[in-house]
Amino acid sequence: MKYADLAPELETYIINYVTQKYQSLAPEIVYNVMREIYLYHVDSLWMKHIDEMEYLRDKVGLMGYAQIDPLVIYKKEAFEKFQSLLWRLKVDVTTFLI
């Protein structure tokens, strides 16, 4: 079987499972738990992102010696890193909540 065949069934199962688990808790508690989890992951991933951007800035500084426009390289790689950050945030938070 392929993942595409199982995806709808898995999605339904996971939604029902998570809904059932969180229904037994008060809405305020669920909100606070989700908020804390999200903030924890944003904080840790953002620190990693800042470190990566510092490394990128050093790397791009050396690109000028190679006759490559450093601004173009920086914009391209910074965009890719930010998209990676957003994707990683979605995956980490969703995985942790489930």
Beta strands, then each sheet from edge to edge (+ up, - down):
end
